[in-house]
Amino acid sequence: MSERLLLTIVEASLRAFLLAASVGALLLLLRVPRGAARHGAWLVVVVGMLAMPLLQRLAPVMPRVPAPRVLDVTTFLPTSPSLQPLSRIASPVPSAASPPAPFSERTAIASPSTTEPASGPDISWLRRAGAAYGLITLALLLRLAVALGSVRQFIASAVPLGDGLYESRSLATPVTVGVIRPRIVLPATWRSWSETTRDAVVAHERAHAQRRDPLVALLTRLNVCIFWFHPLAWWLERTLADAAEQACDEIAVRAVPQPREYAETLLMMAAAARQGGGRIAWAGVRAEGSGRLSDRIDRILDGTETLALSRVRRGFALAGCVTLVVAAVACRAEKQVTPLVLESPADPGAVARRGESERAQLVRESARALTWEQVATLEADWRRNPENLEALERLLFFYEPDIGGTRTPEDAKKIAGRRPLILWLIEHHPDSPLLRELPGRIFGHTDWLMDPDGYEAAKKLWLAQAARPDVSVQTLTNAAWFLNVEDKPLAERLLLQGQHNYPGPDSWSLALGRLYAQAIVGSNRFTLGNSVQSADPNTARGEYATRVRATLDKSRDPVLLSEAGLYLARNASLARTDFDRLALARTCVERAVQIDPRSVRARYALDSLDLIDQSRSQQRLLTGVPPESIPGVIAKLPEDQRLPILVKRAGHEYLGAQSANWRSTHPQTPDEKVPARIEENRQEALVSRERSKKYAEDALAIANNLRNHPDRADALFAATIALAAHAFWDGDRQAAVRHVRAAAGVPPSSSGRLMSPILNLSLEMKLIGGLLNYGERETVIQYFERSAETRPADRERLLAAATAIRNGKLPLNYERR
């Protein structure tokens, strides 16, 4: 925080300098004379300078920075029709002999010329400077506090004379003290003064009191304490003191018969001050002033009396000063934030795969546009040079099965064309990423482009590759994925082989858990996503499924059990089974928790199952209820039942509002472009936003009342994030930051429940991505680091994201807001 404070103060000091320069120019333009008018103008600058750090935060202006661009996938496209080989397809694991080019050279998201920095920015010097500034400022403030205490003691010891006058033997010259109630204190020698001298002195000091000059002096000293490094602060202190003396001289000189007598009084007070030594510092204004005595006497003796400003000029001066303060606060150049470059996580292949998927999509689109004549030419080229892997990739994308399962008259030609390509790839590059995707899969007796002969040939090749003593992790993973529909026992054997040969990673247990869950529900079709598309009850009752159940009963692997339970609950909803899959899922997960009570994955899975039960109850409650009646239905529920519903509805309505708002501002279909439909979508967005806000506010209120509710922590967290997202949508960045910091400070639930799927992560990611776009990096870092303490399931991800931002990199999944 010290570095942020320092940067805020430095920015405020620069704005204050511009403000002072502008006010000075205004005074010259309006020919404002010395004295009270100038004193008022410079006082506006002091107050503006003191308030500048706060005004900066309250200013409605939100600097906009360009949204970081996602990586330019066109850089991955071949530059010539010949399609040169892609080494990363042939060898997905970089070799020591030919390390790949740094990813930062290809994925800088600021501009084509931006490259990844060698290391994160060193901000330790800034922290030290901020700490030093804080220490010096604190010392000066303590000194000012001590001085104020001394003045209070001095006032208490002064003897009242009546009519607002006091006497003190510790003074050599008169002084006006007291910030709240100014008092005029005379030295003990006042009785020896002539009547003219006494009248002049009292008139001068009463002018200080009426003008509240002690308060102004305190403000200028406070300004010096905060902006001690800025010459402007010291200059303003001297200038205001001089202007105050001149203004009081103009009043006091009228209290004596001749100006010369007043000048002699000033000289006498100055001599007494030099002889007496010492002074009441920082809280009083003395009769002899603060310097430039000769200038004051010259003005008095010359008879130069400041003419009062006309009402019009006074109005122009006041309006001009206020306008300049507003301009100094609000005018800000568009904030230029150094764009973050896409993060490279611990697994370098993750970023490469992300880029590869976008590149592959473009290659897929170009391949599908080929004609059969072009395919024949490309295939002939590949046969002459089989290591031309880009040509092979384009051919596989051309022959790729239709994900909708549509049969065409060309299926036979596609089956015959793709089989030798896939078999060659398995034999020569079994660890290729293409063999883990739809274009590299041969189907036996189910799914698209069925090719039983090709499948059997591929299976033999995969088993031969798996039998090699130097078989790699990726080869075993690819082989198991190829066999996981029609040969689940073989797929299981290969996963167990990988777990034995390469122990440690959870990926083997995760894959086994998913495979076992698919077997239990009788999944019999290829799953393009991660959900069961088709299931056969007879298969679910078959020998292998029965054996898998027994394996799960004996398993002591909490990761495997948690993943199997989660898959059964989340991804097998389309499977029609003659058993309660959710009950079986809970049995697996609860056993995982019993085996390892500290397992974050197991606890997360258990919380997820609770959420699924809650979601089913909510669905039954709200099914058939019109949207406008849902708030009333929820309001009738007891608070403990209402809390999780409110949180979920807050996120649901927010995302619905975003969708409706998008349709109103970016209509796509002719029906959406009709003015009436645009207005309808706009109103829908407004209504959904209001509901979302109300749900979030109600959830916060209930969560604060129900301190023992198991979902209290999740509700506080998610509702606060929802309010932060709304504030950001409204353009109130400061409120969004305040809510985000509050969310990060939510303590863990007393029930031990983890921060679970009750939180709408997609909403959180949109919010964090937006804050990063606007340069709120320190806020996001604090959010990640504090949240990591209360969200064990996400601890590693959150801390890694915070570290990435500190190093000038953009965490994965936050590149779009």
N, C-alpha and C positions, 0 to 999 in steps of 0.2 A: 504493500500500500504506500510506502514511502516514496517510491518512484512515481506512482500515479499522482500523489500530492504535489511533488516537485513539478511535474509536467503541467499540472493544472495551474500552479502559481506562476510558472514561467509564461504560459499562454496568457494568463490574466495580466501579467505585467506588460506584455507586448501590446495588448489591447488598451491598457491604461495609457501607455505612451501615445498611441494613436489618438485616444480621447483627449489627452492634454494638448497635443499639437493642434487638434481641430478646434478646441476651445480657445487656445491662444490666437489662432487665425480669426476666429469669430470676434474676439475682443478687439483686435486690430481693425477688422472690417467695420464694426459698429462704432469704433472710436470710443470705447468704454473707458472713462478716466479711472485713475487710481482711487482706492478707498473702498467703500462698502460694496459697490457694484462688482468690482473685480474680486473682492473677498468672497462674495456669494458664488461667482462663477467657479473659482478655484476650489471652493468647498464642495461643489457638485462633483468635481473631478476626484477629490479625496473619497467622498462617499461612494462614487462609482467604482473607484479602484478597490476599496475595501469589499464591496459587494460583488465584484466581478467574478470571483470563483463560483459563488452561488448563482449569480445571474446566468453564467454559462450553462449551468446544469438545468436551469428553469427555462432557458430560451427555447421557443418552439421549433427552431430551425433544426432539421435533421440532415446532416451531411450525407450525401449519397455516394457510394463507391460502386464502380461497375461490378456486377455479379461475376464471380470467377467462372471462366469458361471451362467446360468439360473438355477432355483431351480431344484433339483434332484427329479423328480416326482416319482421315484421308491420308495421313502420313504413312499408314500401314498398307495402303493399296499399291499394287504393282504399277510401275511406271511404264511398262511395255507389255505388249500382248504375249511375249514369250514366257512371262511368269517365272522369274528366277527362283531357285529353291529357298525355302524358309527354314533356316536351321532350327528355329525354336519349335517347329512342328516335328521335325525329325528327332530332336533331342530336347524334350521339355525341361530336363534337368541340366542347367548350364555346366559345361565341363571346364576344368581348370585350364585346358589348353586354349580355349577360345571363349573367354568370358564375354557375355553380352554387353552391349553398350549400356551405360547407366540409364535407368528408366527416366530420370529427371530430364535428360536431354530430349525425351520424346513427349513428356507429359506436363511440362510447365504450363500452368493455366493462366498466366498473366498475359502473355503475348508470345508470338513465335520466337522472339529474341530472348525471352526470359529463361534462365537456367536455374537449376536447383543450387542453393548455396552449399558450400562445402561443409558448413556446420551451422548450428543455430546461432542467432545473434547473442553476443555477450552483453548482457545488461547488468552485470555485477557493478560496473562503475556507476550506473544510474542509481542503483539501490544505495550505494555508498554516498553518493551526492545527496540523495533524498534524505538519508539518515542524518547527514551533516546539517542539511538545511533545517530539519526538524529540531535538532539539538540547539542550534544557534537561536532559532525562533523562540524555543521554549525558554532559553536563558534570558532573552530580551523581555519576554512577557513576564517572567518572574521578577525581573528588575523593575518593570513598570508597576507590578502589583505591590512590591515593597515601597516604591515611591508613593503610591496612592495611600498605603497604610500610614506612611509618615505624615502625609498631608492631613489625614483624618485626625491623627494625634495633635498636629499643630492647630487645627481648627478647634479641637476640644480644649486646648490650653489658652486660646485667645480670650481676652476680656471684652465683653460687650459694652459698647458706648451708646447704643441706641440708634434708631433710624438706620439700621442695617450696617452699622459700622462696628469694627472690632479693633482691639489694640493688642500688640504683641511686642515684647521686649527682644525677641529673637530676630526681628526684622530690622533692616537698615532703610528700606524703601517700601512704599505701599504695594500691596498685591491683592488681586482678586482671585479667590480660590473657591472651589466647590463646584462639582459637576452638576448635581441636581439642584442645589440651592446656593447660588453664588453668594459669597460674602466678601466684603471689602475689609481688609486688615491693614491698619496703619501702624507705623513704627512708633515707639514711645516718644520720639522726638517731635511728633506732630504738633505738640502744644507750643513749640518754639517757632512754628511757621507763621508767616504773615497770613492775614485773612485771604489775600489774593492767591497765595500759594495753596492754602487749604482748599479754597473753592475750585481751583484748577485741578488739583489732584483728585478730589472727590468726584468732580464732573467726569474726568477721564475714566476713573475706575467704575463709576456707575454705568458709563457707556459700555465698558467690557461686560459688566453683569447683565445688562439688558440685552446685549447681543449674544449672550451665552458663549463668550469666547473661551472660558475654561473647558467647556465641553468640546469645542472645536479643536483646542490644543490637545485634548486627550485623543480625539480621533486621528489627528495627524501623527501623534506618537504611536498609536496602535498601528497605523499604516506603516510607519517606519519599522516597527517590530516584525511585521509580516513580510514587507518588501524591503528588508534591510539591504539587499544586494542591488537595489534599483536606485540610481541617482535621482529619479523623478520623485520618489518618496521623500528624500531629504530636501529637495528643492521646494516641494509643496509645503513642507513644514516651515521653512524660512519665509516663503512667499506669503503664506497665510498669516504668519505672525506679523510681518511688516504691514500687510494690508489692514490687519486689525488695528494696529497702532495708528495708522494713517486715518482710518475711519473714526477712531476715538478722538484723535487730535482735532478733527474737523468739528466735533461736538464740543470738546472741552475748551477750545480757543475762544468760544463765544462767552465763556463764564468769566473772563478777565477783561479789564478795561482795554489793555493794549496787548497785541500779539507778542511784543518783546518780553513782557512779563511772563507769558506762558513759556517762551523759549528759555528764559532764565530758570524757570521752574524745572524744565526738563534737564538743563545742565546741572542743577543742584541735585536732582534725583540720581543722575548718572554718577556724579562724584560720590554721593553717599553709598551707592552700590559698590563702587570700586573700593572704598574704604572698609565697608562692612564685610565684603566677601560672602561667598555662598549665596544660595538662592533656593526658592521652592521650585523644584524642577517638575515639569511635565503636567502640572495640574493647576498652575496659576499664571496670571498675566500681570507683569509688573509695570509700574508707571514709566520707567525709563525705557521700556520696550525691549526689543531683541536685536538691536543693531541698526545701522544706517541712521544714527542720531543726527549726523550733520545734514543729511538729506531732509529729514523731518523739520529741522530748524530752518533750513533754507526756504522750504515751502511756507512755513509759518511767517517768517520775516518778509518774504516777498509778497505776502498777502494773497498767495494762490489758494483760493478756496474752491474745492471741487463743486462743480455745478451738478445738481441732481438730474438724473436721467429722466427724460420724458416717459410718460406711461407707455407710449408706443414702443420706444427703444427698449424699455425695460421688458415689455412683453416679448419683443423679438429675441432679446438676449436669453430670457428664461426658456422660451420654446426652442431656441437653437441649442441650448445646453442639454435639455432633455432629449431632443432628437439625436444629438451626437452620442449620448449615453446609450440610447437604444441601438443606434447604428454600430457602436463599438461592440455591443454584446451580440447582436444578431448577425451582422455581416461576417460571414466566414466563407472562405474559399472551399470549394468542394474537397472534402477530406480525401487525401490520397493515401490509401493504405496499401502497403506492399502486398500483392496477392500471395496467398498461400499456395504452395505447389502440392500436388497430390502426394499423400503420404505413402511411403513404402513400409509395410508392416514387417513383422518378424519373418513371415513367409514371403520372400520376394515374388514367388509365382502368383500371389493373389492379385497384385497390381497388374502383372503381365496378363493374367487370365481375364481381368476386367477389360483391358485394352484389346485383348484377343477376341473377346466376345463381340465387341463393336466392329472390329475389323472383319470378323467372320460374317457378320450380318451383311456387310456391304458386298463381300465376296459371294455370299449366298444369293443376293439379289441379282448380281451380274451373271452368276452361273445359270439362274433360272431363265434368264433372257436369251440364253444360247439356243440356236437351232440344232436339229439333229446333224446337219452337215457340219456345223462348227464343232459339235461334240466329237464327230468322227475324226476330224482333223486333230483336235486336241488329244484324243485318245491315241492316235498314231504317234504324235510327238512324245507322249508319255511312255509308250512302249519302247521307243528308241532310247529314252533316258528315264528309267523308272525312278531315279532319285529326284526327278523334278516334282517335288512334293506340292508345289503350288498348283501345278496342273492336275495332280491327283486330287487335291482338295476341291478344285472347281468341278471336277467330274463327279465326286461324291456328293457335292451339293446339288448338282443337276439331277442326280439319280435319287435324291433324298425322298423318302416316303412322305406322302401328304399326311399332316398331323390330324386331319379330319377323317382319315380312313377312306377317302374317296377312291373308288376303283376306276381305272381308265384302261382303254384298249392298249396303252403303251406300257402297262405294268410288266408284261413278259420281257419286253426289250430292256426295261430298267433293271429287272432282276438279273438278267443275263449280263448286263453291262457292269453292275456294281459288284457282283460276287468276286471276280478276279482282283478287283482293286482292294477290297477289304481283306481278302485272304493274303495278298502280297504285303499289305501294311501290317497284319498280325505277324507274319513271318519275319519281316525285316525291321519293323519299328513297333514292337508290342507296347511300348510305353507312350505312344503318341496320344495327345489329348483328343484327337479325332475319334479314337476307338472308345471314348467314354461319352460320345454324343450320338444322336439319332442317325446321322449319315453313315457312321461306322458300325452300325448294328445290323446283323442278319437275323431275320425272324424265321422260326421253324414252322410251327403249326398254328400260331396265333398272331394277331395284330397285322400290320401292314406289309405288303410285298412279301408274302410268305414264301420261303425258299428252304424247304426241309433239307435238301441235299447240301446247299451252301452252309446251312447252320451246322450240320454234322461235320463238314470239313473244317469249319472255323473252330468248332469245339475241340477237335483233335489237335489243331494247331495251338489253341490256348492251353490245353493240358500238357502239351510238349514244352511249351514255353515255361509253364509253372514248374515243371520237373527239372529245369536247369538249376545247377547249384548256385549260379550267380543271379538268379531271378530278382528283379528289382521290386520295390514297393509298388511303383506305378503299374508294372505289368500284372502283379497279383490283383491289384485293385481293378484294373480294366477287365481282367478275365472274370473276376467274381461278378462285376456289373453285367457283363455279357450273358452270364449264365443264370442270373437271379430270377428269371421268369419261368423258364421251362426246365431248369435243372437246379433247383434250389439246394438240394443236398451237395452238389458239386460246388456251388457258390459258397456254401457254408464251409466246406473243406478248405477252399482256397483262402477264405478270410481267417480261418483258424491257423492255417499255415503262415500267413502273413503276421498274425499276432505272435506266433512262436518264433519266427525268424527275426522279426523287428518289433520286439516288445517296447512298451512305453506309451506310444500315442493312443489317445482315446478313439481315434478314427476307426480302428478295427472293431471295438466294442459297439460303437455307434452304428456301424454298418450291419453288424450281426443283430443288434436290437431291431433295426428296421426290417431286416430279412425275416426274422422270427415273427414279427407282427404281421407281415404280409402272408406268411405261411399259415398262421393261426386263423386269419379271416378268409383264407382260400383265394388270395389274389392270383388271377390267371392271365392278366394282360400287362403289357409293358406300361410303365408309369412315366409319362413324359415329365410331369411335375414331381410332386412328392406325395401324391394322394392315390389311394387305391381307386382304380377306374372300373374294375369289374372283379367279381368274386364268385367262386363256385362253392356252394355249401358242401358238396361231396368232397371237394379238395380240402375244405376246412375240417372235415371229419376223417381225412385220410391218415395213412400211416406216418407220413413225415410230419404233418401238423401235430399228431398225437405225441410224437417223439420230441418235437420242439417244446410242447407244453411241459413235458417232463424235464427237459433241459432247463427251462426257466425256473421250474420248481427247485432245482438243485443249485442253480447259479448263485455265486457269491459276488458277482460283479455288479456293483451299484450303477455303473454307467450303462451297462447293457440293459439291466432291468428298467432303469429310468427311461431310456430311449424307447424300449419296447412298449412301455406303458404310455408314454407320450404319443407314440405313433398310433397306437390303438385308439386313443382318445381323440386325437386331432385329425388324423389322416385317413381313417377307415370309416368315416361316417356314411359313405355310399355302400359299404358292404352290408348285405342282409344276412345276418347270422342267427343261429338258433340258440345263442348264448348271449349274456349281457357283457358286451365288450368293454363298457365303461367300468363295470365291476371288476373284470379281469385286469384292466389297466390300473385301477386303484390298488389291487392286490400286488401287482408288480412294483409299483412305485412305493407303496408302504413298506414292502420288504427291503427295497433299496435304502430307505431311510433307517430302517432297523439295523441293516448291515453297517451303514456308515452315517450316523446321525449328523456328522459335520459336512457331508457331501452337499455342496452348493447345487449341483445339478439335480440331485434327488429331491432336495427341498423345493427347488424351483418347479420340478415336475409335479410335486404334490400340490403346490399352490396353483399351478395351471389347471389341475383337475378340479380343484375347488372353484376356480373361475368358470370352468366349463359347466359345472353344476349350477352356478349362479346364473350364467347366461341362459341355460335352458329354462330355469325358473322365470327369468325376466321375459323370455320369448313367449312362454305360455301366458304370462300375465298381460302382455301388450299385444298379442296376436289379435288382429281384427279391430284394434282400437284406432280411430282416426287420429292423425298427427296432432290436430288441435286439442284433442281430449287427453293426450298422454300426460301432460303436466298435472292435470287434475287427478288422474288415476294414481300417479306416483305420490302426490301430496297426501293421499288417504292412507298410505302405508305407514307402519311404525318406523321410527327413525332408524333403527338398526337394520331393517330391510331396505329402507330407502337409500342409505348411504352408497352402497356399491352401484345401485342403478343410476343415481345422480352422476357419479363419476363417469360411468360408461356413456350415458346420454350426453354429457358435456362434450366429450370427444366426438361422438357420433354427429351431433348437431353442428359442431365446428367444421368438420370435414364436409358435411352436407352444405353448409354455407359457402365454403370455398368452391365446391363444385357448381352451385347455382350462380355464384358470382362470376365464375369463369364462363359459364354459358351465356351470361348477360353481356359480358365484355368481349367475348370471342365466339360469337355464334358460328356454328359450323354448317348446319343443315339449313335448307330453305325455311323449314318450319321455325327454327330457332332465330332466324333473322327477321321475323315478323315483329314490328314494334310492340305489339301487345304481348308477345311471348317474351321479349327482352325485358319488358317492365315486370312481367310475372316472375321471371327468374330473379330479377333484382329484389323484388319484394320478398321472395322466398329466402334469399340470402340474408336479408335484414331480419326476418322473423327467426330464422335458424340461429343467427348470431345472438339475438336477445335471449333465446331459450338456452343456448350454450352458456352464456354468462350467468344466467339465473341458476342453472343447474350447478355450475361451479361454485357460485357464492353460497348456495344452500348446502352444498357438500362441505364446504369449509366450516360453516356454522355448526352443522351436525357433528362433524369430526371433532370440533373443539369441545362439544358437550359429551360425546361418547368416548371417553379416554381409554376404555378397555375394549373397544371394538377391534376385532382382529384385522380389519381393513383400514383402520384409522390412518396409519402412516401412508399407505398407498393413496388414500383419499386426499389427505393433505397435500401430498406431493403432486398427484395428477391434477387436482383442481387448481392448484397454484400455477402449474405449467399452463393449463388452459387459459387462465386469466392473463398470464404473461403473453401467450400467443395473441389474445385479443388486443392487448395493449400495443403489441408490435404492429398488428394489422391497422390499428387506429393511428399509427405514426408516433405513439408516445414511447419512445425508446427508453427513457429513464424509468418509466413505470414497468416496462418489460424487464429491464435489468433488475429492478427492485424485486419483482416477483421471482425471477430466476434465482437470485441469491437466497430468497426466502425458501424456495423449493429445495435448494441444496442443503439448507440447514434443518430440514425436517428430520427429527430423530427416528431411529428404527422402532418398529412396533414392539410394545412390551410383550406381545404374544409370541414373538419370535418369527412371525411371518416375514418373508423376504419381500423386497420391492418386486412385485410380480406383474403378470400381464395385465393387471387392472390398469396400469399406466399405458396410455396410448403412445407408443414409441414413435409412430409416424408423425404425430403432432409435435413431439419433443424434437425430433430431427429437423422438422421444418423451422421451428423456432431457433434452434441452435445454429442452423445453417444461415438463417437471416441475420442473426447477431454477428456471426463471423464476417458476413458480407459488409457489415457496417463498422467493422474494426473493433468490436467489443471483445477482443481476444482475452484480456485479463479476466473479464467477467466469466467467460466460457471456461477458462482454465480453472478458476475457483469453483465453478459449478461442477466440473468433472471431478476435481480432487475431493471436494466435500461430499459429493454424491457417492463416490467410491466407498466411503466409510459406512454408508447406510444401505447400499445396494450390492451386497456380496456377489450376487449372480453376475453383475456387470462390472465388478471391480477392475479386472484386468483390462477390459475394453476401455473403461473410462480413464484409467490412469495412462494407458497408451495414447489415447486421444489427447489428453492434456500435455503429455510429453511432446507429441507431434506438433502441436500448436506452438509450444515454447521454441521449437526448432524451426519454426517458419513453414510448417507443412500442414496440409489440409487432411484431416482424418477421413478415412474411407466412409462413404455413405452420407457425408455432409456437404458434398460438392454442389448439391442443388437445394435451394431453400423453398 
